[in-house]
């Protein structure tokens, strides 16, 4: 049956006739879908939170990589995980912030300021990726590319201004994992890792694993992106060593749920 079905399918290079072309319901985040509902389409609170985070960044990013502003689905994953995190004990942590597009969306979506018993910890150099932490491949590839194209300024003053509405957001400038050993929460419910290279990401995951509450979620921003294979393989090993699995998402993210 499978072979018969395959014989009737168009070849990968064959263009379907117009009547058979799919009507896409989502084209962003580096992927497209059709025939499926967009999960945040009717979530006005999410859309308002994302706009409030993304729109002020347009003049700062549009001359660099403007496509990073079209990551609504990725942001929604972070917000979903944050809503789940409110059901368990622990703070919110992001390692790799830059302007805080995703974390600021999340903070607005869950109304972080009203949860004064929770702190959002924001760790970053705010000046780009430390070259001394890059592997040889990362230095020749995306690590250096990011520094040259995306991380060209000290964005700490901008980040402080963007998180000013949230008095329980704490920005911690410096290099991970050094800053983690200086100041970190004892219990974590939501951990977002987006530092673009392997060494500090694995170090952060190892540091926070025992502090992550059961039911807590680790969100890996670059997990399935082409060019980030070192991170993907390292996190597969990290998860396997702890009896966990990484769920790859079409957004490029990976999810690890601690049970």
Secondary structure by P-SEA (a helix, b strand, c coil): caaaaaaaccccccccccccccccccccccccccccccccccaaaaaaaaaaaccccccccccccccccccaaaaaaaaaaaaaaaacbbbbbbcccccaaaaaaaaaaacccccccbbbbbbccccccccccccccccccaaaaaaaccccccaaaaaaaaacccccbbbbbccaaaaaaacccccccbbbbcccccaaaaaaaaaccccccccbbbbbcccccccaaaaaaaaaaaaaaacbbbbbccccbbbbbcc
